[in-house]
């Protein structure tokens, strides 16, 4: 009887992630018949049924799910060994799979990446934007190497390194009644229509919590796909929006076409953290990258803000 191979276990894990033979085969860059044949060979080697092929979508048997948990650990362990040996030879090299929330990526990372490239020329970044909770699971499963996300984000086996705190500000078009009001207070925010992002964004949940505390109304029918889309909808007079300071300091967000509102007694912020798998062989590199990000973000946040504000 032949012994199961690491590649066969990788096929099983990929099928578990995709729940579809065709998509799993595409991800693995093999044909669907090859995938099916290799999984049957794995089952024969182990003497156990791992895949319920009668289920729609395809599912693993209870035993198959247990095997996948152990297979993930084994594959991550192998990757860890490879990372250790590569680092021992050459230091930071290769492609870093870097996850980041879309509410940060376009406004923070380009100059950081450019600086890191000058200092670590053999390390290249594959930037993947996504929802923080989904990316944390991907990080834990080995699909990402490092993640930049707002807190709370985390998971079993992940190291969380808080980097900086970013203030959040309500913005309005210049002709909005709240932008024209003298002596703006928290109570004046009650009933205000506020735009937000897709509910899968952590930023949406934070906006919802803030609006509930103020008695403001989050518009569910006009969810934005990005901070830029929120900014543009505010400019059109559709409603208010809560936007982070780094965005408002960016070239797009800081053009002075919206007003920041400063209700007396209102402050809000979010904390941004770097995450990676605890015990990673590349921890020193991840810490260096995290320090660069924190230093650059803090320098931006310390600069005088651009654009128009309403301090009343």
Secondary structure, 3 states (H helix, E strand, C coil): CCCCCHHHHHHHHHHHHHCCHHHHHHHHCCCHHHHHHHHHHHHHHHCCCCEECCCCCCEECHHHHHHHHHHHHHHHHHHHHHHHHHHHHHCCCEEEEEEECCCCHHHHHHHHHHHHHHHCCCEEEEEEECCHHHHHHHHHCCCCCEEEEECCCCCCCEEEEEEEEEEEEEEECCCCHHHHCCCCEHHHHCCCEEECECCCCHHHHHHHHHHHHHCCEECCCCCECCHHHHHHHHHCCCCEEEEEHHHHCCCCCCCCCCEEECCECCCCEEEEEEEEECCCCCHHHHHHHHHHHHHHHHHHHHCCCCCEEECC
